[in-house]
């Protein structure tokens, strides 16, 4: 085959030489042949023409090594025989992409050169264009030659895996007979040659397990295994796979396959304890009565690890619920329905535990599903303790039919209740719900009686049904209560008379000829209600001539005015009969009014009041008199202020609620009962005041305070009596007077705070020379007389015995403040010799004998 191009080239040279020797004949022959070809072109399908371009084989090797340029091939055009031509080359690899300047050509000889190394995988084929042009004119003398130059492949690319690392997750329970994963590699060398054909192989398995062996298909790269996976033995398996081609030299590459094993259920849960003993109270529910622990070797918090508990027996009444705690994987036993001691004293619950995922077993290196595994099981022994049970009514509820209007004392029925305990307790009945208070129940017998008349029309009755709730309470410990419902279905009687829906209607005066529609209603049901019969309740001539009843519609009647009545309110008596003849008479008020819009009556304006000129004058006069009185009062107060030194005004501070305690060293007020003072029966003329008081020892003292025994005494400008004044002794015992002053803080305060003093050292011959004293005594008598009116005789007051509230023992005795010693105090009491004018009266009273 290599010699064919050379042989073909030699043949062409011989033909060209012959044509040169016989140029004319050949040309003529060519012309004849060409003319004959044109004439017979339509008669021939194929025509062989003479080749004008002659090419040698172009040889381009991939990855050729320097030196460059290298000869790629030669070409020749037969026009070069007749003229001087220039060969031209263009196309990819010459002056266009992908590789510019890769090829060049000798324009005289037609030799083609390559200038650098070629990568076949980058550009496997070059499509180059060759032309022949006349050298003198540049005219293209022949058709262009398009030639494809193919690069010869060299095994310079190994097969490469599409991923360097393959990582997948597979279940522990997967069947390894089926393909686990497929790896794929590619070779860039020329397809269909030995350089691009490769095979797969498994190089290494990490770890190497005797029970599991993996293999790979050499042609397609499918990986399979033999044996059974075990998560507890190896959770990750690495496989190193390779791909090798058949070129010269052989090239290869590797990839890593990582198999992450997911835990499957190949381990059953096992109970740590098989038997349990519990005590449960009857009548109670319980959360987490028991927690059951299990052990499972599978991966926690996976379906292969999660336990699933099942009650096998002992829960026929659905009293228990056995669930799984998702966090701890423990079984949780709950009592969801109370147990009954009287029916069951002892319960035995049997249960088993499984996984949420079916369990698999490896048998003869083959994984199989275990259809009937041996599950771990346990037993719970429950003892029921007795508690007091609530009484049970039989039947739980009753419906009694009765007519309304039954008189009090009527027996409606009886309720029955029993105690389910083995030792029955005593039961008493009571009313728990009776909205209208109609019934009562006998505590012992359960007999239900009425205490009021039953009324079907009561708002507490719904759809003729009145609900009563009765409780049965036993005397157990603790007491329990049962409940029963007594439904009273009340039938109607004719105990209600028909009434007007509204007793007031309005009619426009222009529409007085149109009848009014009057409606009535009856609370009773059929046949004790409508249709109604209407009549005028007054047969007098005046009513008959003014009103007339028309057509009746069962619950309404037409009322017509026989006259054009003026505006105002009119009363129309109507008598309404129900079907049973029960009647009532009512007055219908008809207002005849003016209607601005012809339909609706104008609104009634509220009555208004106006004040005339006389009333306004009276108000103005009263205001003027009030202003005058205020002016006079101001003048009086001003004049009183100017005469303050000459006019004696007693100090009334003792009449106030608050008493001044702004003097240091004052003794505590006595808490004894106040002295009872009584006004002298001689009246206000003599001003005598009888008194009676008790001292602290309970001894009574009495006397008379005689105002006529006090003579006037003089007062100097400073408000203090002169020293030569002496006071006549009053007919009072010293103990009684002291007790009176101690028991009446108001009198003592007034005496102490007054602007005058009653000191014995200011008394002279028992006479007082200031007339202000008499005014003071008059004022004191008035105050005492006023206070005496507020006292109540001891015989009229209620006697309340002392009562102890939350007695907490004897109180701690606290010493007197006077017992405290003050460091640094010299106890100098000389300042008490002269305390001032405010203490003179108190000093005088204390020195009375």
Secondary structure, DSSP 8 states (H G I E B T S, - for coil): -TTHHHHHHHHHHHHHHHHHHTHHHHHHHHHHHHHHHHHTGGG-S-------EEE----EETT--SSS-EEEEEEEEGGGGTS-EEEEEEEBTTTBTT-TTSEEE-TTT-EEEE-S---TTT--EEEEEEEEEETTT--B-S--EEEEEEEE-------EES-SEEEEEEETT--TTS--EE--EE--S-TTSTTT-EEEEEEEEES--SSEEEEE-TTT-EEEEEE---TTT-SEEEEEEEEEE-SSS--EEEEEEEEEEE--S-S--EES--EEEEEEETT--EEEEEEE-EE--S-TTSTTT-EEEEEEES-TT--EEEEE-TTT--EEEEE-S---TTT-SEEEEEEEEEESS--EEEETTEEEE-TT---EEEEEEEEEE------EESSSEEEEEEETT--TT-EEEE--EE--SSS---EEEEEEE-TT--EEE-TTT-EEEESS---TTSTT-BTTEEEEEEEEEE-SSS--EEEEEEEEEEE--S----EES-SEEEEEGGGTTS-EEEEEE-SS-TTSS-S-EEEES---HHHHHHEEEEEE-SSEEEEEESS---SEEEEEEEEEE-TT--EEEEEEEEEEE--TTSSS------------HHHHHHHHHHHHHHHHHHHHHHHHHHHHHHTTTTS-----GGGSSS----STT------S---EEEE-TT-TTT--EEEEEE-TTS-EEEEEE-GGG-------TTS---TT------S--HHHHHHHHHH-HHHHHHHHHSSS---GGG-STT----THHHHHHHHHHHHHHHHHTT---TTTS-------SS----------GGG---TT-----GGGG---GGGHHHHHHHT--
